[in-house]
Every structure is written in structure tokens, then in C-alpha cells.
Amino acid sequence: MTTEPYRTPLGRRLSTPVKHVALVLIGFVMLYPVLWMVVSSLRPDDVIFRSPGLVLDGLRTENYAEGWNALTPSFGTYLLNSAVLVLGCIIGNLVSCSMAAYAFARLNFSGKRWWFGIMLGTIMLPIHVIIVPQYVLFSQIGWVNTFLPLIVPKVLATDAFFVFLMVQFIRGLPRELDEAARIDGCGHPRIFLRIILPLMKPALATTTIFTFIWTWNDFFGQLIYLTDPDMYTVPVALRSFVDSTVATSWGSQFAMSVVSLVPIFLAFLIGQRYLVQGIATTGGK
């Protein structure tokens, strides 16, 4: 039997502020690179790497205007391309992964355990193993330099992580709901659409947020399949931004990097409650 060490009332009062101060310091260390990038986006190029601090001597807002028009087309085109790609991937994952998860969680079919194990095994496959055969396939059917190689796999429930996430959530729902709906004459399609899907909002929200962040930040896949500058997304455009001039304008690059972080920050800020709820209700089952 173990007992906690006795602490005086003064020690208990001091422990909470110390923990808070430690958390603030750790948080500042983690956020410092982002804060430095934001501050550097408002500095002249010749000052950026000479001043590691966060104090501004002046505001050079021209970096944002120069960065926005530094490439052809403007940076707004790349933001729009990323938005279209993200929207397609989100819809594909929500539809396909939820249907696959319902099948694994509620239906009985031959080899169910084996197929579920194979599905989980695909999580351990690195993208470098499958990128070459995928590229050859998509190249032969003429999909290179389109968004199709990046969206169509999502429609086929290839993101096993989200399938597993939703399977765990559905398994936690009472089967009595299915039985009551079946007594009323509902088949699997109506049970899925009217009973299960409305109750899956936390898992669906988690899938939406993760898909948004991962797709928006993806560089490797988009670099492989998108070759036309008019089709570039934000990560590829930022890399091209460095290659577009002999002397890189770091202030403009940091300014566009800040712009590219705003959608991710807003998505996480708006969906934080659903993200925590979705993970909490699926991870323990």
C-alpha cells in the first residue's frame, strides 16, 4: 500500500502556480518558431536572420503584397486549389470511411476478421512503398496533373485510420437501436443513414479536421502528381516560391507561410471541441 507524501497547505498553494508557470514556459518554447515566423514576415530581408527576438522596430506590410503577387498566377489561385482538393478529400473520406466502418462494425460476412486485419495492416505501409505503382497506374489512365489521383483514393476508403476510428465509435453504440429500427422495417441503408450516421457526429468531425489538416499540409503527394503551375497547391507553391528568384525574399515567403497557416488555425480553433470529443469517445473502446 502506497501513500502520497504529506504536503503542507503552503506547499499545495505553491505547487499550482509553479505548474502553471512551467506550462506557460513550455508552451512559449513550442510556439516560438511560429511567433518568430509571424514577426519575420513583417521585417525587411536584411534584418530577419540578424534578429532572433520577437520585438519589431517597424512594420513592413509590403511583404504580404509582394508575396501574394510573386508567382504567376497569384497566391490566391493556390489557396483555391488547396481548398478544392481539401473539400474533395473530406467528402470522400466521410462517405467511404463511414460506410466501410458500418460494414465492419454491424454486418456479418465471410472473412470479416481477416479483411479487418488487412485493413489495419495498410496503416503500417509507408507511402514510399505504394507511390511508384500508383503513379504508373494514374499516369497510364491520364490522371497526372489533375486532382483525381489525390481525391479518388479517398472515395475508396483507403485511409484505414479513419475507418478504424469510426468502427470503434460504432461499436460503442447500443445494438438495441439497430434492433428497434429493424422491427420497424428498416434495412441496413436506412439504419445507417437515420440511426448510426446522426450519432457519429464526433467521429465525423474528427475525420473532417484531420483530413483537412493532413491534406492541406501534404507536400509529397501533391508534388508528385501536380506539374502545371496553375494546378499547384499551397505547399508546392511555397516551395516554388523559393525557386522563383535567385535571391530569395524571405520576408515575402514568411508572409505567405503565415497566410497558409490561417485556415489550419481556424479549423483547429472551431473544431477543437469536436476533435477532443471524437478521440475521447473512440479511444477507450
Residue pairs with C-beta under 8 A, 6 or more apart in sequence:
7 15
32 54
34 261
35 54
36 52
36 54
37 254
37 257
37 258
38 254
38 258
39 54
39 56
40 48
40 250
40 251
40 254
41 63
41 64
41 251
41 254
41 255
41 257
41 258
42 56
42 59
42 60
42 61
42 63
42 251
42 255
43 51
43 56
43 60
43 63
43 251
44 60
44 251
45 249
45 250
45 251
47 57
48 250
48 251
48 254
49 250
60 251
63 249
63 251
63 252
63 254
63 255
64 252
64 255
64 256
64 259
66 249
66 251
66 252
66 255
67 75
67 241
67 249
67 251
67 252
67 253
67 255
67 256
67 259
68 74
68 75
68 76
68 256
68 259
69 75
70 241
70 244
70 245
70 249
70 252
70 256
71 78
71 229
71 237
71 240
71 241
71 244
72 229
73 229
73 230
75 237
75 256
75 259
77 230
77 232
78 232
78 233
78 234
78 236
78 237
79 234
79 259
79 260
81 147
81 231
81 232
81 233
81 234
82 215
82 216
82 233
82 234
82 235
84 147
85 147
85 150
85 151
85 215
85 222
85 233
86 211
86 212
86 215
86 216
88 147
88 150
88 151
88 154
89 150
89 151
89 154
89 211
89 215
90 207
90 208
90 211
90 212
90 215
92 151
92 152
92 153
92 154
92 155
93 154
93 157
93 159
93 162
93 207
93 208
93 211
94 204
94 207
94 208
95 155
96 154
96 155
96 156
96 157
97 157
97 159
97 162
97 163
97 166
97 207
98 166
98 192
98 197
98 200
98 204
99 157
99 192
100 119
100 157
100 163
101 162
101 163
101 164
101 165
101 166
101 167
101 169
101 170
102 166
102 170
102 188
102 192
102 196
103 109
104 112
104 115
104 116
104 119
104 163
104 167
105 166
105 167
105 170
105 171
106 170
106 178
106 188
106 191
106 196
107 188
116 167
119 160
119 163
119 164
120 160
120 164
122 158
122 160
123 160
123 161
123 164
127 220
127 221
131 220
131 221
131 224
134 149
134 153
135 144
135 149
135 224
135 225
138 144
138 148
138 149
138 225
143 149
143 152
143 225
144 225
144 227
145 225
145 226
145 227
145 228
145 231
146 225
146 231
147 231
149 221
149 225
150 215
150 218
150 221
150 222
150 225
154 211
157 163
159 211
161 210
162 207
162 210
162 211
165 203
165 206
165 207
165 278
165 282
166 200
166 203
166 204
166 207
166 282
168 282
168 283
168 285
169 200
169 202
169 203
169 278
169 281
169 282
169 285
170 196
170 200
171 285
172 281
172 282
172 285
173 196
173 199
177 195
177 196
177 199
178 191
178 195
178 196
181 190
181 191
181 194
181 195
182 191
186 194
186 195
197 204
201 274
202 274
202 277
202 278
202 281
202 282
203 278
203 281
203 282
204 278
205 271
205 274
205 275
205 277
205 278
206 274
206 275
206 278
206 279
206 282
207 278
208 271
209 267
209 268
209 271
209 274
209 275
210 275
212 263
212 264
212 267
213 264
213 267
213 268
216 234
216 235
216 260
216 263
216 264
217 235
217 264
218 235
219 235
219 236
219 239
222 232
222 233
222 235
222 236
223 235
223 236
223 239
226 232
226 233
226 236
229 240
232 240
234 260
235 260
237 256
238 253
238 256
238 257
238 260
241 252
241 253
241 256
242 248
242 253
268 275
